[in-house]
């Protein structure tokens, strides 16, 4: 079979999506901005931050729940990219409020609308649209993303291109945010924009009626997914059931994982969750040396995307930076020694495998 090919823009979007995880353990917006700017200078030097990074956190948490930023392409002055970060792995509230609140569906445009999205997606849209705003001394300080985009388009003499991208939760929210902005801009401004959406590893946002509506509205929106990545199948019940065969050995060894998936399928079976149909498959394989099901799932959610889209030098700088931030936490976390070692090996060996073609992981 001929290998799947990805063009320069697709690769750039993936790089920007993973760069969004920079400094996810920090709270200082100015510090995050400086570190992200430095990282982009290394891995995407033609991209300049013009808005953000904007962060959102809740008073009861000590880390960011959400993050977004916008860059301008220095080689194409009329092209911009909005980047939505995936779930902060350390934010418990982000998992609960934005990712897993999927039992209840809400109408996209008010009562009676058959196009529905999950309550978690709705909450996430409100957070990114209204509450994720750049702080003082950060580009675009005090300006919401909608207002900033509207100002750019108003001042533009010709057409402008806006890319929207993100990984994981960012893969879910990048098309949702783009769709909402397109709907709410004045018609004469929306018609000046070429929208291009690049979601990576994103779960379903809502039901089939909503997915079909989004397909019609966002004509240049292609989802990129590893078929072994559980997130890509959530919350489509039939798709999740098919995935059970792939993860069969883990269900045999872990009744907890099997029961968890069965419980999720039972609770959303009548919701009709569906992905948009334009999908591009990211090639990957099950890592037979990984015995821990959560480690396998985490590996499939991250490293195949890095391997395909990021050149080794770029990937090393992105993931290496994350590991530098994670290591102190692991050293002090209340984990058993074996679990620490497992997670450490997954990140280090998984990264080595994903980007350098190393031997299979032994967890």
C-alpha positions in Angstrom: 0.0 0.0 0.0 1.3 3.4 -0.9 2.1 5.5 2.2 -0.2 8.4 3.1 1.4 11.7 2.2 1.0 15.0 4.1 1.8 18.4 2.6 3.8 21.2 4.2 0.7 23.0 5.5 -0.6 19.9 7.2 2.8 19.3 8.9 2.9 22.9 10.0 -0.5 22.7 11.6 0.5 19.6 13.5 3.7 21.3 14.8 1.7 24.3 16.0 -0.9 22.0 17.7 1.8 20.3 19.7 3.6 23.6 20.4 0.5 24.7 22.3 1.4 22.3 25.1 4.4 24.4 25.9 4.6 25.3 29.6 1.3 23.6 30.4 2.4 23.3 34.0 2.9 27.1 34.3 0.4 29.9 35.1 2.4 33.1 34.2 1.0 34.3 30.8 4.1 36.4 30.1 6.4 33.5 30.8 4.4 31.1 28.7 4.5 33.7 25.9 8.2 34.1 26.0 8.8 30.3 26.0 6.3 29.7 23.2 7.8 32.4 21.2 11.3 30.9 21.6 10.0 27.4 20.7 8.3 28.7 17.6 11.4 30.5 16.6 13.1 27.1 16.6 10.5 24.8 15.0 8.3 27.3 13.0 10.4 30.5 12.5 8.0 31.9 9.9 5.1 32.0 12.4 4.8 35.1 14.6 2.5 35.2 17.7 0.1 38.2 17.3 -2.6 37.2 19.9 -2.0 35.3 23.1 -1.2 32.9 24.4 -4.5 33.3 26.2 -5.1 31.1 29.2 -8.1 30.2 31.3 -8.1 28.7 34.8 -10.5 28.3 37.7 -9.8 29.6 41.1 -9.7 26.2 42.6 -7.1 25.0 40.2 -3.4 25.9 40.2 -2.8 25.2 36.5 -4.4 26.3 33.2 -7.5 24.6 32.0 -7.4 26.0 28.4 -5.0 27.9 26.2 -5.1 29.4 22.7 -2.9 31.6 20.5 -2.8 33.0 17.0 0.1 33.4 14.7 0.7 35.2 11.5 2.6 33.7 8.6 5.5 36.0 7.8 5.8 34.5 4.3 2.1 35.0 3.6 1.0 38.2 5.4 -2.7 37.5 4.8 -2.6 34.0 6.4 -3.3 33.5 10.1 -3.6 30.4 12.3 -5.7 30.0 15.5 -4.3 27.2 17.7 -6.3 25.6 20.4 -4.4 23.5 23.0 -5.5 20.0 23.9 -6.6 19.0 27.4 -4.1 19.9 30.0 -3.3 16.4 31.3 -2.9 17.8 34.8 -6.3 19.7 34.9 -8.9 17.4 36.5 -11.6 20.0 35.9 -10.8 20.1 32.2 -11.3 16.4 31.9 -14.6 16.6 33.7 -16.1 19.8 32.4 -14.9 19.8 28.8 -14.0 16.2 27.8 -16.3 13.8 29.5 -19.6 15.7 29.8 -21.1 13.9 26.9 -24.3 12.3 28.3 -26.4 15.4 27.7 -26.8 16.9 24.2 -27.7 20.6 23.7 -29.1 22.2 20.5 -26.5 24.2 18.5 -28.8 27.1 17.8 -31.4 27.1 20.5 -34.5 25.1 21.3 -35.9 22.9 18.6 -32.6 22.6 16.6 -31.9 19.0 15.7 -28.2 19.8 15.3 -26.9 19.0 18.8 -23.5 19.1 20.5 -22.4 17.6 23.8 -22.8 19.8 26.9 -19.0 19.5 27.4 -18.4 20.9 23.9 -20.9 23.7 24.6 -19.1 24.6 27.8 -15.7 24.4 26.0 -16.9 26.8 23.3 -18.0 29.3 26.0 -14.6 29.0 27.7 -12.6 29.5 24.6 -14.8 32.1 23.1 -15.5 34.3 26.1 -13.1 33.5 28.9 -9.7 32.6 27.3 -8.4 36.2 26.8 -4.7 37.4 26.7 -3.5 39.0 29.8 -1.5 42.2 30.2 1.9 42.4 28.4 0.8 39.6 26.0 -0.1 40.3 22.4 -3.8 41.1 22.0 -4.2 41.8 25.7 -7.8 42.1 26.8 -9.3 41.2 23.4 -11.5 38.1 22.7 -10.6 35.9 19.8 -13.7 36.9 17.9 -13.1 40.6 18.2 -9.5 40.2 17.2 -10.3 38.3 14.1 -13.1 40.7 13.1 -10.6 43.6 13.4 -8.1 41.9 11.2 -10.7 41.2 8.5 -12.1 44.8 8.7 -8.7 46.3 8.1 -7.8 43.9 5.3 -8.1 45.2 1.8 -8.4 41.7 0.2 -9.1 38.2 1.1 -7.6 36.6 4.2 -6.9 33.0 5.2 -7.6 31.7 8.7 -6.5 28.2 9.7 -7.8 26.6 12.8 -6.0 23.7 14.4 -5.4 21.7 17.6 -4.8 18.3 19.0 -7.1 16.2 21.2 -9.5 18.7 22.9 -8.0 21.2 20.4 -9.0 18.8 17.6 -12.5 18.9 18.9 -12.7 22.6 19.4 -10.9 24.1 16.4 -13.8 23.3 14.0 -16.4 24.3 16.6 -14.8 27.7 17.2 -14.2 28.3 13.5 -17.9 27.4 12.8 -19.2 29.7 15.5 -17.0 32.6 14.3 -18.0 32.1 10.7 -21.7 32.1 11.7 -21.5 35.3 13.8 -19.2 37.5 11.7 -21.1 40.0 9.5 -21.7 38.4 6.2 -19.6 40.8 4.3 -16.6 40.0 6.5 -17.1 36.2 6.6 -17.2 36.2 2.8 -13.6 37.6 2.8 -12.2 34.7 4.8 -10.9 31.4 3.5 -11.4 29.0 6.4 -9.2 25.9 6.6 -9.6 23.6 9.6 -6.9 21.0 10.6 -8.2 19.0 13.7 -5.9 16.2 15.0 -7.0 13.4 17.3 -10.3 15.0 18.1 -13.4 13.2 19.4 -16.9 13.7 18.1 -18.6 17.0 19.0 -22.2 16.1 18.5 -24.8 14.1 16.6 -25.0 13.3 12.9 -27.2 16.3 12.1 -24.6 18.6 13.5 -21.7 16.8 11.8 -23.5 17.1 8.4 -24.2 20.8 9.0 -20.5 21.4 9.9 -19.4 19.5 6.8 -21.6 21.8 4.6 -20.4 25.0 6.4 -16.7 24.2 6.7 -15.9 22.9 3.3 -12.2 22.8 4.0 -12.1 20.8 7.2 -10.3 17.5 7.3 -9.9 15.4 10.5 -6.6 13.6 11.0 -6.9 10.5 13.2 -4.9 7.4 14.2 -7.5 4.5 14.0 -5.8 3.0 17.1 -6.4 6.2 19.1 -9.4 5.8 21.4 -10.1 9.6 21.3 -10.8 9.5 17.6 -13.6 7.0 18.2 -15.2 8.7 21.1 -18.2 9.0 21.4 -19.5 7.1 18.3 -20.8 3.8 19.9 -20.4 1.6 16.8 -16.9 2.9 16.3 -16.0 2.2 19.9 -17.3 -1.3 19.7 -15.1 -2.0 16.6 -12.1 -0.7 18.6 -12.8 -3.3 21.3 -11.5 -6.0 18.9 -8.2 -4.1 18.5 -7.8 -3.7 22.3 -9.1 -7.2 23.0 -6.0 -8.3 24.9 -6.3 -5.4 27.2 -10.0 -6.1 27.9 -9.0 -9.7 28.7 -6.4 -8.5 31.2 -8.2 -5.4 32.5 -11.9 -5.9 33.4 -11.8 -2.2 34.6 -11.0 -0.9 31.1 -13.7 -3.2 29.6 -16.3 -2.1 32.1 -15.4 1.6 31.6 -15.9 1.4 27.9 -19.1 -0.6 28.2 -20.5 1.9 30.6 -19.7 4.8 28.3 -21.3 3.1 25.3 -24.4 2.3 27.3 -24.8 5.9 28.5 -24.4 7.5 25.0 -25.9 4.7 22.8 -29.0 6.8 22.0 -27.1 10.1 21.4 -26.1 9.4 17.8 -22.5 10.9 18.0 -20.8 11.1 14.7 -17.6 12.4 13.2 -17.4 14.6 10.1 -16.8 12.3 7.1 -13.7 13.9 5.7 -11.0 11.9 7.5 -7.4 11.3 6.7 -5.9 8.3 8.5 -2.6 8.6 10.4 -0.8 5.3 10.1 0.2 3.5 13.3 0.5 0.1 14.9 -0.2 -1.4 18.3 2.9 -1.4 20.4 3.0 -5.1 21.5 5.5 -4.4 24.3 3.2 -2.1 26.2 1.1 -4.1 28.7 -0.5 -1.2 30.5 -3.7 -0.2 28.6 -3.6 3.4 29.6 0.0 3.7 28.5 -1.0 2.1 25.1 -3.9 4.6 24.8 -1.7 7.6 25.7 1.0 6.4 23.3 -1.5 6.1 20.4 -2.9 9.5 21.2 0.4 11.4 20.8 3.4 9.7 19.2 2.0 8.5 15.9 1.1 12.1 15.1 4.5 13.3 16.0 6.2 10.6 13.9 4.2 11.4 10.8 3.9 15.2 11.0 7.0 16.4 12.8 10.6 16.1 11.5 12.8 14.5 14.2 14.6 17.8 15.0 11.2 19.5 15.5 9.8 16.7 17.5 12.7 16.5 19.8 12.4 20.1 20.7 8.7 19.9 21.3 8.5 16.7 23.3 11.9 17.3 24.9 10.5 20.6 26.3 7.5 18.8 27.7 9.6 16.2 29.4 11.7 18.9 31.0 8.5 20.3 32.5 7.1 16.9 33.5 10.2 15.4 35.2 10.1 17.6 38.3 6.4 16.7 38.8 7.1 13.0 38.5 10.0 13.3 40.9 7.6 14.7 43.5 4.3 13.2 42.6 2.5 10.8 44.9 3.0 7.8 42.5 4.4 4.4 43.3 8.0 4.0 42.1 7.0 1.5 39.4 4.3 3.8 38.0 6.7 6.6 37.9 9.2 4.5 36.0 6.4 3.3 33.6 5.3 6.8 32.8 8.9 8.0 32.4 9.7 5.1 30.1 6.6 5.7 28.1 7.5 9.3 27.4 11.2 8.7 26.8 11.1 5.4 24.9 7.8 6.2 23.2 9.3 9.4 21.9 12.4 7.6 20.8 10.3 5.0 19.0 7.9 7.5 17.5 10.5 9.8 16.0 13.6 7.7 15.5 12.3 4.3 14.7 13.7 2.7 17.8 12.8 -0.8 19.2 9.5 -1.5 20.6 8.7 -0.4 24.1 8.9 -2.8 27.0 6.7 -1.4 29.8 
